[in-house]
Structures are given as structure tokens and as C-alpha cells.
Amino acid sequence: MTRRPVRRAWAALKLWVPLGAWLTFVLAPYAWMFITSIKPPNELYTKAVRYWPGQPTFEGYRLLLETTPFLTYMRNSGIVAVSTCAVALVVATAAAYCFSRIPFRGKGVMLFGFLVTQLFPSVLLVLPLFLIMRSLGILNTPPALILAHSTFAVPFSTWMLTGFFNAIPRELDEAATIDGCTRLQTFRYVLLPLSAPGVAAALTYIFIYSWNEFIYALTFTADLRARTLPVGLQTFMGEFIIRWDLLTAGGVITALPIVFFFMLVQRQLIAGLTAGAVKG
């Protein structure tokens, strides 16, 4: 009996020590970014490292919002990310339904091709997409970034959602058809509600990808008024000086929408991890 508490303590120690070390490794950069953002300028450029500011201040946030077009960058990122989610999710769910429920030749090859496209770096498509955007006359506009982001978001989202649709028994489709539902009604009222965890996972992937994307945003937005947050933050890094106060304050604000978005969909994401059976 005396060995049980020792074993339980040792088991808890083996679990929580690696988990605590991993969380520290993951969260430490974000904590350091926030601490740096509240340091006064005279403490940012010193030889000796000070882990906590002597006089915490939010002056960097005030300068960021009042002296830079940061709010314009955030507005542009919001428009691009939300629009990309809407476009890519509609296309991906429709394509996934076709791959899952409609038989046709070459379906496996096409799905494999969707997955293979994710193996290539996005920089390979910069030149052809730039030529397409220029011919369409939409450079330096949000539609250019929305289309560019969708080229990478749609294939992976389609591949992921197809797996969720395949896990839903086809007997439910047949039951809905007997009740008088059309294909569209079956898709809307049966498949989509049951695949909500997969849709939430795809939505999270699309939003985070579009919000943080840098290469296309840098290439297709030469105009200051069309830049998104990643490109805007890069402008705070000059050739001879880096505005750490503005850069870290902008990084903290940029991370907040991702955190809030994840909090909204976390239940669906957790449900997606345990999905695999349909309750009758």
C-alpha cells in the first residue's frame, strides 16, 4: 500500500515534467515578445539582458496605432482571411462531397494530386500567379491575395473534408433520399452537420494560413494601402535599425485574432479528434 502513492507520484512526474518543458518551449517566445513590447526604449538596446522591464509601459502600442498604418494592415488581413475562408470552404466542401459520394473515374488519382500539391513550396507559383493577376488587372487588391491563398487552401481542405465525409455512413444518404431529400438537401441537412468537426478544422487551417501568409502578400501588394499584417510588420525591420517596440507590439496584436478564433472553434476541433462514429 505504501508503494502506490510513490508510483502515482512517479507516473505524474513523468507526465507533467515533459509536458511542462514542452509548454515552456512553445510559449516562451510569445511571453518574451509581450515582455519586450512593454519595455521602454532605453531598455531595449542595452548590452545586459533584462528579463523584466524596470518601468513597464504601453508606449509601443500607442506609437504603433498612432504613427503607423497598422490598422490598415489589420483591416486588409481581416478582409483577405475572411474572404479566403468563405471562398475556399465553399469550394472545398462541394469538391469533397463529389469525391465522397459521386463515383467517377480517376477519383483516387485526383485526390492524390491534391495532396501532392502541398509538397511543393508556394514560391514556385509566385511568377505564374503574378502574370495571371496582372493580366486580370487585380494586382494590389484583396482579390489577388484571396485567389492566391485559395490555390493552396482548397486542395488540402478538400482532401481533409473528403475523409470526414467518407466516415459518414451512406445509409443516412439513402434514408434522406427516401424521405424526399434531393442531393443538395442531403448535403446541407445531413452531411454538413455531421461533418462539423472537419469543417471547423478546415476553417481553422484556411484562416491561419491566410492570416500569416507572407510570400504572396509581399509579391502582389506593392501599394502601402493593400499590404497585410505580415508585410506591414516586415517594414519595421530596417537596414540599420529594428524597431523592436513596434515589431513586438504588432506581433502581440497580430496573434490575438488567432487566439480568439481558436477559442471559438476549439470544441469542434476537439470533437474532430475523436470523430469516427456516428451516433444514431
C-alpha positions as CSV (number, residue, x, y, z in Angstrom):
1,M,0.0,0.0,0.0
2,T,2.9,2.4,0.7
3,R,4.2,1.9,-2.8
4,R,1.0,3.1,-4.6
5,P,1.4,6.8,-3.7
6,V,5.0,6.6,-4.8
7,R,4.1,5.0,-8.1
8,R,1.4,7.6,-8.7
9,A,3.7,10.4,-7.9
10,W,6.3,9.0,-10.3
11,A,3.8,8.5,-13.0
12,A,2.5,12.1,-12.6
13,L,6.1,13.3,-12.6
14,K,6.9,11.5,-15.8
15,L,3.8,13.1,-17.4
16,W,4.0,16.6,-16.2
17,V,7.7,17.3,-16.4
18,P,8.0,16.6,-20.2
19,L,4.6,18.4,-20.7
20,G,5.8,21.4,-18.7
21,A,9.1,21.5,-20.6
22,W,7.2,21.4,-23.9
23,L,4.8,24.1,-23.0
24,T,7.7,26.3,-21.8
25,F,9.5,25.8,-25.1
26,V,6.3,26.6,-27.1
27,L,5.1,29.6,-25.0
28,A,8.4,31.2,-24.1
29,P,8.8,33.1,-27.4
30,Y,5.3,34.6,-27.0
31,A,5.9,35.6,-23.4
32,W,9.2,37.2,-24.4
33,M,7.6,39.0,-27.2
34,F,5.0,40.5,-24.9
35,I,7.6,41.4,-22.2
36,T,9.7,43.1,-24.9
37,S,6.6,45.0,-26.1
38,I,6.2,46.7,-22.7
39,K,9.8,47.7,-22.3
40,P,10.7,51.4,-22.6
41,P,13.1,52.3,-25.4
42,N,16.1,52.8,-23.1
43,E,15.8,49.1,-22.0
44,L,15.6,47.6,-25.5
45,Y,19.1,48.5,-26.7
46,T,21.3,47.5,-23.8
47,K,24.2,45.1,-23.5
48,A,22.9,43.4,-20.4
49,V,19.7,41.4,-20.8
50,R,16.8,42.5,-18.5
51,Y,14.2,39.8,-18.4
52,W,11.5,42.1,-16.9
53,P,11.2,45.8,-17.6
54,G,12.0,48.1,-14.8
55,Q,9.3,50.5,-15.9
56,P,6.6,48.7,-17.9
57,T,4.9,50.9,-20.5
58,F,2.5,50.6,-23.4
59,E,4.0,53.4,-25.3
60,G,5.0,51.0,-28.1
61,Y,1.3,50.1,-28.7
62,R,0.4,53.8,-28.7
63,L,3.1,54.6,-31.3
64,L,2.1,51.6,-33.3
65,L,-1.5,52.6,-33.6
66,E,-1.0,56.4,-34.0
67,T,2.2,56.7,-36.1
68,T,1.9,53.7,-38.5
69,P,-0.8,52.3,-40.8
70,F,-1.1,49.2,-38.6
71,L,-4.9,49.3,-38.5
72,T,-5.0,49.4,-42.3
73,Y,-2.8,46.3,-42.4
74,M,-5.1,44.6,-39.9
75,R,-8.2,45.5,-41.9
76,N,-6.6,44.2,-45.1
77,S,-5.6,40.9,-43.4
78,G,-9.1,40.5,-42.0
79,I,-10.8,41.1,-45.4
80,V,-8.4,38.6,-47.1
81,A,-8.6,36.0,-44.4
82,V,-12.4,36.0,-44.0
83,S,-12.9,36.1,-47.8
84,T,-10.5,33.3,-48.3
85,C,-12.3,31.2,-45.7
86,A,-15.6,31.8,-47.4
87,V,-14.4,31.0,-51.0
88,A,-12.1,28.1,-50.1
89,L,-14.5,26.4,-47.7
90,V,-17.4,26.6,-50.2
91,V,-15.3,25.1,-53.0
92,A,-13.6,22.5,-50.7
93,T,-16.9,21.2,-49.2
94,A,-18.5,20.9,-52.6
95,A,-15.5,19.2,-54.1
96,A,-15.2,16.9,-51.0
97,Y,-18.9,15.9,-51.4
98,C,-18.3,15.0,-55.1
99,F,-15.2,12.9,-54.2
100,S,-17.0,11.1,-51.4
101,R,-20.5,10.5,-52.8
102,I,-20.3,10.7,-56.7
103,P,-18.4,7.8,-58.4
104,F,-16.3,8.8,-61.4
105,R,-13.1,7.6,-63.0
106,G,-9.7,9.0,-61.8
107,K,-11.1,10.0,-58.4
108,G,-8.2,8.5,-56.5
109,V,-5.6,10.0,-58.8
110,M,-7.1,13.4,-58.4
111,L,-7.2,13.2,-54.6
112,F,-3.6,12.1,-54.7
113,G,-2.8,15.1,-56.9
114,F,-4.4,17.4,-54.4
115,L,-2.2,16.1,-51.7
116,V,0.9,16.2,-53.9
117,T,0.4,20.0,-54.5
118,Q,1.1,20.6,-50.8
119,L,4.6,19.1,-51.1
120,F,5.8,22.0,-53.3
121,P,6.8,25.3,-51.9
122,S,4.4,28.2,-52.6
123,V,7.2,30.3,-54.0
124,L,7.1,28.1,-57.2
125,L,3.7,29.6,-58.1
126,V,4.6,33.2,-57.5
127,L,5.6,34.0,-61.1
128,P,2.7,32.3,-62.9
129,L,0.2,33.7,-60.4
130,F,1.7,37.2,-60.7
131,L,1.3,37.0,-64.5
132,I,-2.3,35.8,-64.1
133,M,-3.1,38.6,-61.6
134,R,-1.5,41.2,-63.8
135,S,-3.5,40.0,-66.9
136,L,-6.7,40.2,-64.8
137,G,-5.8,43.7,-63.6
138,I,-6.2,42.8,-59.9
139,L,-2.7,43.4,-58.5
140,N,-2.6,45.5,-55.3
141,T,-6.1,44.4,-54.5
142,P,-7.6,41.9,-52.0
143,P,-9.0,39.6,-54.7
144,A,-5.4,38.9,-55.8
145,L,-4.5,37.6,-52.4
146,I,-7.8,35.8,-52.0
147,L,-7.3,33.8,-55.2
148,A,-3.7,33.2,-54.5
149,H,-4.4,31.9,-51.0
150,S,-7.2,29.7,-52.3
151,T,-4.9,27.9,-54.6
152,F,-3.2,26.3,-51.6
153,A,-6.1,26.2,-49.2
154,V,-8.6,24.4,-51.4
155,P,-6.6,21.2,-52.3
156,F,-5.7,20.3,-48.7
157,S,-9.1,21.3,-47.3
158,T,-10.8,19.1,-50.0
159,W,-8.6,16.1,-49.1
160,M,-9.2,16.5,-45.4
161,L,-13.0,17.0,-45.7
162,T,-13.3,14.0,-48.1
163,G,-12.1,11.8,-45.2
164,F,-14.8,13.2,-42.9
165,F,-17.5,12.7,-45.5
166,N,-16.3,9.1,-46.1
167,A,-16.7,8.4,-42.4
168,I,-20.4,9.2,-42.6
169,P,-22.5,6.0,-43.4
170,R,-24.1,6.1,-46.8
171,E,-27.2,4.7,-45.2
172,L,-28.0,8.2,-44.0
173,D,-28.0,9.5,-47.5
174,E,-30.4,6.7,-48.6
175,A,-32.7,7.4,-45.6
176,A,-32.7,11.1,-46.5
177,T,-33.5,10.2,-50.2
178,I,-36.4,8.0,-49.1
179,D,-37.7,11.0,-47.0
180,G,-37.7,13.1,-50.2
181,C,-34.5,15.0,-49.9
182,T,-32.5,16.0,-53.0
183,R,-28.7,15.7,-53.2
184,L,-28.4,19.3,-52.2
185,Q,-30.7,18.9,-49.2
186,T,-28.9,15.7,-48.1
187,F,-25.6,17.6,-48.3
188,R,-27.0,20.6,-46.4
189,Y,-29.1,18.9,-43.7
190,V,-27.3,15.6,-43.2
191,L,-23.6,15.6,-44.3
192,L,-22.6,19.2,-43.2
193,P,-24.0,18.9,-39.6
194,L,-22.3,15.5,-39.1
195,S,-19.0,16.8,-40.5
196,A,-18.9,19.9,-38.4
197,P,-15.6,18.9,-36.7
198,G,-14.0,18.5,-40.1
199,V,-15.4,21.8,-41.4
200,A,-14.1,23.6,-38.3
201,A,-10.7,22.0,-38.7
202,A,-10.6,23.1,-42.4
203,L,-11.8,26.6,-41.5
204,T,-9.0,26.9,-38.9
205,Y,-6.4,25.8,-41.3
206,I,-7.6,28.2,-44.0
207,F,-7.8,31.2,-41.6
208,I,-4.4,30.7,-40.0
209,Y,-2.8,30.1,-43.4
210,S,-4.3,33.2,-45.0
211,W,-3.7,35.4,-41.9
212,N,0.0,34.5,-41.7
213,E,0.9,34.2,-45.4
214,F,3.8,36.4,-46.4
215,I,5.2,35.5,-49.9
216,Y,2.1,36.2,-51.9
217,A,1.2,39.2,-49.8
218,L,4.7,40.7,-50.4
219,T,4.7,40.0,-54.2
220,F,1.1,41.0,-55.1
221,T,0.8,44.2,-52.9
222,A,3.3,46.8,-53.8
223,D,0.9,49.5,-52.7
224,L,1.1,50.5,-49.0
225,R,-2.7,50.6,-48.7
226,A,-3.1,47.0,-49.9
227,R,-0.5,45.4,-47.6
228,T,-1.4,42.8,-45.0
229,L,0.0,42.4,-41.4
230,P,3.0,40.1,-42.2
231,V,4.2,42.5,-44.8
232,G,3.5,45.5,-42.6
233,L,5.4,44.1,-39.7
234,Q,8.4,43.5,-42.0
235,T,8.6,47.2,-42.7
236,F,9.6,47.8,-39.1
237,M,12.9,46.0,-39.8
238,G,15.2,48.5,-41.4
239,E,18.7,48.1,-42.8
240,F,20.4,49.8,-39.8
241,I,17.8,49.6,-37.1
242,I,15.0,47.4,-36.0
243,R,12.0,49.0,-34.2
244,W,11.6,46.2,-31.6
245,D,9.0,48.2,-29.7
246,L,6.7,48.5,-32.8
247,L,7.6,45.0,-34.1
248,T,6.8,43.2,-30.8
249,A,3.7,45.2,-30.1
250,G,2.5,44.4,-33.6
251,G,3.3,40.8,-33.1
252,V,1.2,40.6,-29.9
253,I,-1.8,42.3,-31.6
254,T,-1.5,40.1,-34.7
255,A,-1.6,36.9,-32.6
256,L,-4.8,37.9,-30.7
257,P,-7.3,37.2,-33.6
258,I,-5.7,33.7,-34.0
259,V,-6.2,33.0,-30.3
260,F,-9.8,34.3,-30.2
261,F,-10.6,32.3,-33.4
262,F,-9.2,29.1,-31.9
263,M,-11.2,29.6,-28.7
264,L,-14.4,29.8,-30.8
265,V,-13.8,26.6,-32.7
266,Q,-11.9,24.6,-30.1
267,R,-14.9,22.4,-29.2
268,Q,-15.4,21.4,-32.8
269,L,-11.7,20.7,-33.2
270,I,-11.5,18.5,-30.1
271,A,-14.6,16.7,-31.4
272,G,-12.8,16.1,-34.6
273,L,-10.0,14.3,-32.9
274,T,-12.5,11.7,-31.6
275,A,-14.7,11.6,-34.6
276,G,-15.2,8.3,-36.4
277,A,-18.5,7.1,-35.3
278,V,-22.0,8.4,-36.0
279,K,-24.5,8.3,-33.1
280,G,-27.9,7.1,-34.1
